[in-house]
Structure formats: C-alpha cells, structure tokens
Amino acid sequence: MIIKDVELETVCGITSILPENSSTEVAFAGKSNVGKSSLINAILNRKALARTSAQPGKTQTINFYKMTYRMEDDVTEETKPQWKDMYCVDLPGYGFAKVSKETQEKWGNMIESYLNKSRVLKAVFLLVDIRHEPSANDKNMYKWIVHNGYDPIIIATKLDKITRNQVPKHVKMIRTGLDVKKGTTIIPFSATTKQGRDEIWKLLDELNCQ
C-alpha cells in the first residue's frame, strides 16, 4: 500500500456530533495497553500520528484518520494511479482501572452510538495481546461488537514477543478464548517488525472495494 496523505480529520468526545462521512470507515477497538496506537501508526505508515503513551487510556475520544492511498498493483503503464480514500477510526481503549465506571459507561454509549449510526462502517477490528489468553474485558468486547451487528476481525498484537513456533498455539488460544465464529480472521501482528501489516492492508482495500 502506498499512502499519499493522512490527516486526523475529526475528533469526537462524549458530547460531540458524529461525522457523516462518505468514504469507507473501519474501526479499531482494544484494551488500553494492547498497542492500538502503534498498529494505527503502522497501518498509516506514520511514526507518531496516533499518539502512544506510557499511560494507558489516553485515547478518550473517537478519532477519525482519513488516508488517501493506492495499492502497488493499482497502476500499470497504461493507467494512472487510482487513489482511494478511507477512514481508520480509533475507538477509546477499555479496561483501564483508573477511569471511573461512569466515564467508562459514557464511552460505551458513545461507541455504541457510532457503531449503530455510521452508514459507511464496513468492519470492526478487535485487538488482543497474542501472549495471553483473552481477558474478561476482551471477551465482553467481542460479544458486545457482535451484539451491535459486526463480526470482529481479530488482530493479535505483540507478535514479536513470542517465538515463531508458539504462534499457532497462541492463535488457537485466542480463537478458543473468545469463542469466535467459524471462519473469523485472526491476523498476528507486530508493530516492531511490521509483520502482518501487508495482510491487514490487503484486507482494508478489499473492504473499501465492497
């Protein structure tokens, strides 16, 4: 994927009005320390557009990143580059203990409103840490996303923290722990090595072409 332009176009807080975008949106959900900002930076091919922090739970808004891109094989000697627009939507992280229950409920209402109201949201990606069994919060989020009408695509982050031989076992652990639907896509990913990024890019483009 060749990224021509990226911008943080819209930031929505608890009382904000959600944008009515015309281009495809894909959303990213995950607990606060799972590496969501690092993933988004890797997808957008930027080092620090989505801010990472040593303090989990920093993302307290829904952030809409608009990217203009093309796939490398979208142009030939006979055709001009076919640039496409798409939104990567960063949802607030969950499971952060220092955030009050009231605030968590407000975030939940805000996210649910977005999932129900967006007319161009094609998929929700759920990030889980490949090193560990899915937490109760991970399981609840998976069920909640399904309840809101989406079959989450799972990204298993921090792939570089385990050995290659451990990957099949840990992917199976995630599949079983979340009790995902048959055929659910699980993509192991490392923000450090960028392994898995090409697979995610291909999937994003397929979603954008639907």
N, C-alpha and C positions, 0 to 999 in steps of 0.2 A: 504494500500500500504506500502510495506517495501522498503525503499531507501537504496541501498547498497553503492552507490557512486554518488557524484555530483561534477562537475567542470565547471568553466567558461571557455569554450574551445576556443571561438572566439569572438572578439570584432571588429565590423565593423563601421568605420566612413564614412564620406561623400565620401571620395576618395578610400575607401577600396574595394577589390575584395571579393564578397560574396562567402562563402564556398559552396562546393558541397557535402553535407552530404548524407549518405546512409540511416540513420535511420530517422524515422518519426519526423517531426517538427510540433509544434503548437505554434502560435504566440499570444502575448498579447498586446492589444492596449488600450489606455485610456488617459484621460486628466491628466495633471501633478500632481494633488493633489488627485487623486481618490483612491490611495492605491495599485498601481500596484506592487511596490517592495515588499510590505507586503504580497500580495497574492502569489507572486512567492516564497518568503521565506517559506510561509506556505505549498505550494504545494511540495516544495523540502525538507521540514522538516528541514530547517536550519534557524538560528536566524538572520543572517546578511550577507548572501551570495549576495543577491541583495540589494544594499545599499539604505536605506531610508534616507530621508533628510528633514529638516525643510524648505529647499529652493526648491520649485517646479521646475521641468525642469532640474534636474541634469542629468538624463539619456539622453545623446546626441548621443548615438551610438546604434546599434543593437547588443544586447548581446545574445550569444548562450550558454545556460546552458545545458550541457549533463548530464542526470541522468540514472543510472542503477538501476532497480527496479524489484520487482515482486509483484503480488497481493497475499494476505494472503492465498487464496484458490488455488494458482497455484502449491502447493506441497502437496503430500499425503505421506503415509507411503511407498507406492510403487514407488514413483517418486522423482527425485531430484529437487531442486529449479530451476525454469525456469526464468532466469534473462533476462530482456529486456532493450534495450537502447532507449532513446527518448530525443528530444531536446525541451526545453522550451525557446522560443525566445522573449526577452523583446524589444519591439519597443519604440522609443522615445516618450515621452509624448507630448500631443498637448495642445494648448490653453493657453500657458504661456506668459503673456503680455511682460515680459522683454526680450524675444527672438525676434530678428529683423525679419521682414517679409521675408527678403532674406534668413535668416537661416532656417526659417520655410519651405520655398519653397524647399530648398536643402534637408531638412529632408524628405519632402513629396516625392521628386524624389527618394531618397534613399529607402524609404519604398515601393514605387510603384515598383521599380526595384526588390526588394526582393520578393514581392507578385507575380510578373509575372515570375520570373526566377526560384524560388525554385521548384524542382521536387518532393519534399517529404513533402511539407507543406499540412497538412490534414485539418486544421481548424484555424480560427482566432477568438479569444475571445475578445469581447469588454466590457470593464469595465465602469460602470456608477454608480454614487452615488445614493443609494436607497432612500435617504432622499429627493431628489429634482427631479423636472421634468427635463428630458434631456435638456441640453443646445443646443444652435445652433451648437456649435462645435461637440457635441455628435451626433447630427442628421446628420451633414455633414460627419462625420467619418463613421457612419453606412452606409450611401448611397455610400460613396467612396469605402468602403470594398466590398459592393455588386457589384459595378461597376467593381471592379477588379476580380470578379468571385467567391467570397466566401459569404456564408450566415453566418453572425457572430453569435456566441453563446454569449449570454449576461450574464455577471456576475454583479449582483447588490451588490456593496460593502457597508461596514459600516453598516451591518445588526444590530449590537448591539446598534446602535444609535436610533433605533425606537423600539416600542413595538411589541410584537407578533401579537396583534390584527390589527396593522397598515400594516403588511406585504402584505396581499392580495391587499389592496388598492394601495400601492406604486408599487407593481409589475405590476398591471394593468396600473398605470400612466406611467411607463416606456414603457410598450408594446404599449400603445396608442401614447405616445410622440415620440417614434422612428418610429412608423408605421411599425413595424416588420412584416415579412412574417408570414402567418399562420403556426403554429407548431414550431415557433422559441423557443428554450430552453432559459429560464431565470432562473439563479441559484442565490438566495440570499446567501450572504457570509459575514462572519465576520472574520477578521484577528485576533481579540482579543479572541473570543471563539472557533474559527476554525469551526463553524457551516457552513455547505455547502462543506467542504473540501472533505469528503468521496464521495459525489456526483460528484465533479469535478474529483477526482482520477478515479472513475469508468468510467467516460466519456473519460478521457485521454487514459485509457487502451483499451477501445472499439475502439477509433480512431487509436491506434497503432496496433491493430489486423486486421484492414481493409485491 
